[in-house]
Every structure is written in C-alpha cells, then in structure tokens.
Amino acid sequence: MTPAIRALERAGVPHRVLSYAHDPRAPAYGLEAAEALDLAPETVFKTLVAKLDDGRLAVALVAVTDQLDLKALARAAGAKKAQMAEPEAAQRATGYVVGGISPLGQKKRLPTFIDRRAEALSTLHISAGKRGLEVALAPADLARLCAGRFADLARA
C-alpha cells in the first residue's frame, strides 16, 4: 500500500488500483503503463515535477501522449519561467521515485496543475506511487484531493 492509495482510501474516493509487471528497460513509464494495462494513452497521465523561477517546485499532470509546455505551467503557477526539476529534488520533495511519482500522498504537498483535457474524461489513470502501479479515478476527485487546478499545459 502506497501513500497515494492510503490518501484515496482515507478520503473515501472511489478508485481502482491496477498493476502490471514493470520493465526496467522501458523508455517511457507512462506509455508502458498504457500498453501493459491496455488503456487509452490519452487517459494515462504522467506526473512531472518542475522548478519555477522563484525556486518553488510544482507538479504538472499531462497525458502520456503529450509534452508539458513549461511556459504554460509557469503562467498557471504565477511564475515567469519553469524548468524540469532535477530527479533527486523531485524524489526528495515527493517521497516517490521517478517513474512512480504520484500527485497524491506526497511528503510535501506541491502546487499541482492538471492539463485541462483531463476534465473531459470520466476516468483518468495516474501513478499510484510505485512503478508498475496505477490508480483510476475521476479527474474532479484528483483535483480535490491534491488541491489541483486545471490549466492548459500540454503540447500534443
């Protein structure tokens, strides 16, 4: 049981935990999850940690088929610039390893932004806090639990 799953259970949020055999040689964790679990890739969201120009870290969730627009994330977070955080900084702040970072149950709650396209989905899939473990839940529940805000973040 991961902190992300515990957070969902504590909050009483309907969810489904999905697991698969993670291949350490897989080049992209999110696409690996979509393929292994036979999920539509546009419903599988990767959790990315970025560093804002004021030094804060922020979390962005975009579909695994998309790229994060760092300028759009900076705007959404009220900053001028953003860059991807160093993996060690992301792991230290969240308590999760890269490839298994979840927006839920983080050691330190970071400002979280979810690509607006998620709002149109009935269910999305995010990391459950461990490589090879995903959780399915409603986008509105995700936003509520992580105090996330929807914004245009993706470049297709």
C-alpha positions in Angstrom: 0.0 0.0 0.0 1.5 3.3 -1.0 0.8 6.8 0.5 -1.2 7.6 -2.6 -3.6 4.7 -2.2 -3.8 5.4 1.6 -4.8 9.0 0.8 -7.6 7.8 -1.6 -8.9 5.3 1.0 -8.8 7.8 3.8 -10.8 10.3 1.7 -13.3 7.6 0.7 -12.7 8.4 -3.0 -13.9 5.7 -5.5 -10.8 4.3 -7.3 -9.4 1.2 -8.9 -5.8 0.1 -8.4 -4.2 -1.5 -11.5 -0.8 -3.3 -11.5 1.5 -4.6 -14.2 5.0 -6.1 -14.4 7.2 -3.0 -14.8 10.1 -3.5 -17.3 13.1 -1.5 -16.0 14.3 -1.1 -19.7 11.0 0.6 -20.7 11.9 4.0 -22.2 8.7 5.8 -21.0 6.9 4.8 -17.8 3.5 6.2 -18.7 3.4 4.7 -22.2 4.5 1.4 -20.7 1.6 1.5 -18.2 -0.9 2.3 -21.0 0.3 -0.6 -23.1 0.6 -3.1 -20.3 -2.8 -2.3 -18.9 -4.5 -1.9 -22.4 -5.6 1.7 -21.5 -6.2 4.5 -24.0 -2.9 6.5 -23.7 -4.9 9.8 -23.5 -6.4 8.7 -20.2 -3.0 7.9 -18.6 -1.4 11.0 -17.1 2.3 11.4 -16.1 3.2 13.3 -13.0 6.0 15.8 -13.7 7.9 18.0 -11.2 9.2 21.3 -12.4 11.2 24.1 -10.7 9.8 27.6 -11.0 12.0 30.7 -11.4 11.2 31.6 -7.8 12.7 28.3 -6.6 9.3 26.6 -5.8 8.6 23.2 -7.1 5.3 22.5 -8.9 3.6 19.4 -10.2 2.1 19.1 -13.7 0.0 16.3 -15.0 -0.3 15.8 -18.7 -1.4 12.8 -20.8 1.5 10.4 -21.7 0.8 11.2 -25.4 1.6 14.9 -24.8 4.6 17.1 -23.8 4.4 19.6 -20.9 4.5 23.2 -22.1 6.8 24.7 -19.4 5.8 28.3 -20.3 2.1 27.3 -19.8 2.9 25.7 -16.4 4.9 28.9 -15.4 1.9 31.0 -16.3 -0.5 28.8 -14.4 1.7 28.9 -11.3 2.2 32.7 -11.4 5.8 32.4 -12.4 7.8 33.7 -15.4 9.7 30.5 -16.2 9.8 26.8 -15.3 12.2 24.0 -16.0 12.1 20.4 -15.2 13.3 19.7 -11.6 16.3 17.5 -11.0 15.2 13.9 -10.4 16.8 14.0 -6.9 14.9 17.2 -6.0 11.6 15.7 -7.3 12.2 12.5 -5.3 13.1 14.3 -2.1 10.1 16.6 -2.2 7.5 13.9 -3.1 8.9 10.9 -1.4 8.5 8.8 -4.6 11.0 7.5 -7.1 11.0 8.9 -10.7 8.6 6.8 -12.8 6.4 6.2 -9.7 5.7 9.8 -8.6 2.1 10.3 -7.7 0.3 13.6 -7.2 -1.3 12.1 -4.1 0.3 11.3 -0.8 3.4 13.3 -1.4 5.8 14.1 1.5 5.4 17.8 0.9 2.2 19.0 -0.9 3.3 20.8 -4.0 1.2 23.2 -6.1 -0.5 20.9 -8.6 -1.7 21.7 -12.1 -3.7 19.2 -14.3 -4.0 19.6 -18.0 -7.5 20.9 -18.8 -8.1 18.0 -21.2 -8.5 15.7 -18.2 -11.8 17.5 -17.3 -13.5 15.8 -20.3 -12.6 12.3 -19.1 -14.8 10.2 -16.9 -11.8 8.4 -15.5 -8.0 9.1 -15.7 -5.1 7.0 -14.6 -2.1 8.2 -12.6 0.8 6.6 -10.8 -0.2 5.0 -7.5 3.2 5.8 -6.1 5.2 2.9 -7.4 6.5 1.8 -10.8 4.0 -0.8 -12.1 1.1 0.5 -10.1 -1.6 2.9 -11.5 -4.8 4.1 -10.0 -8.0 5.0 -11.9 -10.2 7.8 -10.5 -12.4 10.7 -11.6 -10.5 13.9 -12.6 -12.6 16.0 -10.2 -11.7 13.7 -7.3 -8.0 14.0 -8.2 -8.2 17.8 -8.3 -10.0 17.9 -5.0 -7.5 15.6 -3.2 -4.4 17.3 -4.4 -5.8 20.9 -4.4 -5.1 20.8 -8.1 -6.1 23.4 -10.7 -7.0 22.7 -14.3 -5.0 24.6 -16.9 -3.9 24.4 -20.5 -0.5 22.6 -20.0 0.1 20.3 -22.9 1.7 20.4 -26.3 0.4 17.5 -28.4 
